[in-house]
């Protein structure tokens, strides 16, 4: 590894830490600038101003701002996120019960829609003007433009009610089965939500990859590869697709943090216990510890994915391996 | 009511196709109401003698979390749910009412929606203007158009379901001509452009604003506010709608920075909240006298209401306060909601009335499958309980679960809303002294044979420990209920004497309505905020947690996001 290469990564990591610190500070002040606090939205005539004062004190909102900031930074740096104002439970515990569902739901849907979209995009570009391309363009545009709640409700109505082959809520049956059947039960419950997200997500991938591939397939080196008599699959996947990979990998890695932020609508329609609804409720309820921790974790993951994208760029495209080029 | 925003958004956000569904709804409503006396679970007089109820009969109760209203309806129709509460969309009501296998029940709700004036400022401190504007709002038409008939137009300061409701108040029926004549008589004039000119002034009124939540957050409230604005504009008031994020709106109201506002309150059966809404001492920043009413005569009546010695005087003062308020018109009351719930008809023993929907504790005690073979009951929870710590729990969803485990000294009659002996078989209220030197003595005689779910006997010590613990730790949720407690004595294991400073009839409900916790467990709770009784093993029962009460159901399992499972308590005192 060269000195320049090392310097580049040192700068990138230092920059990332600076971004994280900015997020940390903004997180604190943005929530406090927002009108209201966790207590002000309690408007119950049986909850007197005196009782509100006690609650404010319980939440530590009566402390000076600098003291609140110190406690906030301490809690995030030590990853001890404190207790949620709304549930009184440790924030980490709240997140821990939600993250597996959200990561499985969105991670699986993301991988499947990216894989399906990419494959269809490559095939559509390869058979330009053909039926497949038309189907991909139309289906992609439709899937891309339909509101998620509509698609999900239709799926729910068709496969949960009219032809009831899938459950209409949650990630397990009530009462839940035991042993290996529990895994099967979980997969059965997640099929409909994941399918809906794949249906909604593959279109943008397909159109994006198709457009990239069309440009790549018109390059001279593709013509040369074909003229050399290389098998069409080798030309398509080994040359054209590989050359199109950097922006695809970037898009993939930059979209990756989204799988932690959850999908509020999907979680609501299918009554799933996930991070998205938790984050929304935390923001609406001015639950500073919960929202602060969730945004902090998202910021860390986003920064890591950004760094990974930079690194992966070099892996998939030898031309942009910074150190080697400089040598 | 604690988490007003979410609930309000939910309440207001789902009203569509109002005009088309209105007539269908009326038919539905009539069918539902007319079906009440002939329901199979009813006795000869349409009521079940609640004293004769022995239960619970069901063994397993699953409170299943369905967040989406559409999936709730589908689940009810397909039999995956047995009980669904708080149905608000006309399309759902119509759909469910058309089914033979589902019983819809309706009751009047403890809810009121109103428009308030900022009485601290001109022109809102002008009584004639307030009265005229009250006559300008076509509340019946607005409610009919927007809510398809399932809300009740009201012109009173308590909803009709309240035992203290006073119908004989000054009503301001829709009458634009009368509104104009009131203004003319008071010296108001109109400019050439039709804008109101105050008495003794030359220039017309400046533009004013009606605050309401955004249409994205609460579309029906926004539409309703727009209709109010239209009716005011037609009278010559230069008013515009100002839609704000709810937090921002609350901040403006807290700081008294507004002209007009719309708001809803969820109330309880006791009318002492009139004190919080209208007494001049509550006109503080963040206080509930948002409109800033200062009226000595009303203050006096509200003080008498707050410190009433008995039910008779409390009723008289509550009614007098409502009559006086209607004269002063600090609000324009608009509507009150109906509560609607649905139960599958393969269950019998359901208890409901015009004041209580079927989704109540009495039904849970009395319900059993019609087919004879016992099976689990599936009850819908629209959200996860936020916490199962009864000391910190505040949302309605938390108490949907906790209310089946913990009980209080006094319960509420589902038919009359009167007090019913519960953990206390009888009680007496004694007052001493007058004014600020007075005190109230509540004497509760406890029911014998009641046991905690871990087998320990329920005694006066449990009541004493509960009240003193809540008082000592100043727990916000219970602060106002125990704030006035001076002492708690237990002359015997079946008798509790609670002494409170000053005299107030509402003390009975404040103390009698407290959930009672087991003293043998509560004593060991060092930090009430982080107490997680559902996770702690109970030393007295191998399969029990510390989330135990005297109630009819024992907590067994909570799967976050999925369900709460409770089983019947076989040692329950009402079995």
Interface residues (C-beta under 8 A of the other chain):
Chain A: X34 X35 X36 X40 X41 X42 X43 X44 X45 X46 X47 X48 X49 X50 X51 X52 X54 X55 X58 X83 X86 X87 X88 X89 X97 X98 X101 X153 X156 X157 X160 X161 X164 X168 X169 X170 X171 X172 X174 X175 X176 X267 X268 X269 X270 X271 X272 X273 X274 X277 X281 X284 X285 X286
Chain B: X1 X2 X3 X4 X5 X6 X62 X64 X65 X66 X67 X68 X70 X71 X74 X75 X77 X78 X80 X245 X246 X247 X248 X250 X251 X254 X265 X266 X267 X268 X273 X276 X277 X284 X286 X287 X288 X376 X378 X384 X386 X387 X389 X392 X474 X475 X476 X477 X479 X480 X483 X529 X530 X532 X559 X560 X561 X562 X563 X565
